[in-house]
């Protein structure tokens, strides 16, 4: 298998998935392209990859599944028998059916899954569960995973892969998407950074106190990245 280009594609509101995917991709080839699918305007576009490319696709795990926004973003990725590496990043409970869901979806989009892994990231709800993860050791292991993929794939053809991953079908029932009510304290300086980092445009550009609960996915980017 010839790999001329590696792209790190990720939906990562709080950066844990981004760090993980970039480390894996960097282990495969030192020079990588980045496709940050976190912003709505980027997810709206369609992207096509060739057979001599490899894509590392990562998504966070919310309640044992990938979030619907990640699902829709992956539907905009198109492969032409393109090898793909799958990364599910979860907050220290379980990744349940996330890898299986991603494998099935990417296969339907023209990709050939060649490797997959589940990785620990700091939990969205606070900074006490898996605090600071992925850390330096985690990222070293991710890069080493990427190096193993490169050496394993260079002597085989895409048609030899039939990747098996944990999970069960039908997938775990997706929980209701109900947003979190956040309070704005007197310390708020209305810098509007929460508006910039919200991946679903749930916070009004008029005021950080105005939030569309139907759009909120509880990623906590607004709280974690508030200066």
Residue pairs with C-beta under 8 A, 6 or more apart in sequence:
1 83
1 153
1 154
1 155
1 156
1 157
1 158
2 52
3 28
3 29
3 52
3 53
3 54
3 83
3 150
3 153
3 154
4 52
4 53
5 29
5 33
5 52
5 53
5 54
6 25
6 28
6 29
6 31
6 32
6 33
6 53
6 54
6 55
6 56
7 25
7 32
7 33
7 34
7 35
7 49
7 53
7 54
7 55
7 56
8 18
8 21
8 22
8 24
8 25
8 26
8 32
8 33
8 34
8 35
8 56
8 58
9 21
9 35
9 37
9 47
9 55
9 56
9 57
9 58
9 77
10 17
10 18
10 20
10 21
10 22
10 35
10 36
10 37
10 38
10 57
10 58
10 59
10 87
11 17
11 37
11 38
11 43
11 58
11 59
11 60
11 67
11 69
11 70
11 73
11 199
12 18
12 19
12 21
12 36
12 38
12 58
12 60
12 89
13 38
13 60
13 197
13 198
13 199
13 219
13 220
13 221
14 121
14 122
14 124
14 219
14 220
14 221
14 224
14 225
16 60
16 89
16 121
16 122
16 133
16 134
17 58
17 59
17 60
17 87
17 89
17 121
18 36
18 38
18 58
19 134
19 139
20 58
20 87
20 89
20 119
20 121
20 134
20 138
20 139
20 142
21 56
21 57
21 58
21 87
22 32
22 34
23 134
23 139
23 140
23 142
23 143
23 146
24 56
24 58
24 85
24 87
24 117
24 142
24 143
24 145
24 146
24 149
25 32
25 56
25 85
25 146
26 32
26 143
26 146
27 142
27 143
27 144
27 145
27 146
27 147
27 148
27 149
27 150
28 54
28 56
28 85
28 146
28 147
28 149
28 150
29 150
35 42
35 47
36 42
37 43
37 70
37 73
38 199
39 199
40 199
40 200
40 201
43 69
43 72
43 73
43 76
44 76
45 76
46 76
46 77
46 78
47 76
47 77
47 78
48 78
48 79
48 80
49 55
49 77
49 78
49 79
49 80
49 82
49 111
50 80
50 82
51 80
51 81
51 82
51 158
53 82
53 83
54 82
54 83
54 84
54 85
54 114
54 153
55 77
55 79
55 82
55 83
55 84
55 85
55 111
56 84
56 85
56 87
56 146
57 74
57 77
57 84
57 85
57 86
57 87
57 102
57 106
58 86
58 87
58 88
58 89
59 66
59 67
59 70
59 74
59 87
59 88
59 89
59 98
59 102
60 66
60 67
60 70
60 88
60 89
60 90
60 121
60 124
60 219
61 88
61 89
61 90
61 91
61 95
61 96
61 98
61 118
62 124
62 175
62 217
62 218
63 96
63 172
63 174
63 175
64 94
64 95
64 96
64 97
64 98
64 172
65 96
65 97
65 98
65 101
65 171
65 172
65 174
66 74
66 88
66 98
66 101
66 102
67 217
67 219
68 174
68 177
68 217
69 199
69 200
69 217
71 101
71 105
74 102
74 105
74 106
74 109
75 105
75 109
77 106
77 109
77 111
78 109
78 110
79 106
79 109
79 110
79 111
79 112
80 110
81 110
81 111
81 112
81 158
82 110
82 111
82 112
83 111
83 112
83 113
83 114
83 153
83 158
83 161
84 106
84 111
84 112
84 113
84 114
85 113
85 114
85 115
85 116
85 117
85 146
85 149
86 99
86 102
86 103
86 106
86 113
86 115
86 116
86 117
86 165
87 116
87 117
87 118
87 119
88 95
88 98
88 99
88 102
88 116
88 117
88 118
88 119
89 118
89 119
89 120
89 121
90 98
90 118
90 119
90 120
90 121
91 120
91 121
91 122
91 123
91 124
91 125
91 129
91 130
92 120
92 123
92 129
92 130
92 133
95 118
95 166
96 167
96 172
97 167
97 168
97 169
97 171
97 172
98 118
98 167
99 116
99 118
99 165
99 166
99 167
100 165
100 166
100 167
100 168
100 169
100 171
101 167
101 171
102 116
103 113
103 116
103 163
103 165
106 113
107 113
112 158
112 159
112 161
113 161
113 163
113 165
114 149
114 153
114 158
114 161
114 163
115 145
115 149
115 152
115 163
116 163
116 165
117 145
118 166
119 134
119 138
119 142
120 130
120 133
120 134
120 138
121 130
121 133
121 134
122 129
122 130
122 131
122 132
122 133
123 129
123 130
124 218
124 219
124 220
124 224
125 218
125 220
127 224
134 142
177 214
177 216
177 217
178 213
178 216
178 218
179 202
179 211
179 212
179 213
179 214
179 215
179 216
179 217
179 218
180 216
180 218
180 220
181 211
181 213
182 211
182 222
182 223
184 208
184 209
188 208
190 207
190 208
191 227
192 205
192 208
193 225
193 226
193 227
194 203
194 208
194 221
194 222
194 225
194 226
195 203
195 204
195 205
195 208
197 221
197 222
197 225
198 221
198 222
199 217
199 219
199 221
200 215
200 216
200 217
201 212
201 215
202 211
202 212
202 213
202 215
202 216
202 217
203 210
203 211
203 212
203 222
204 210
204 211
204 212
208 222
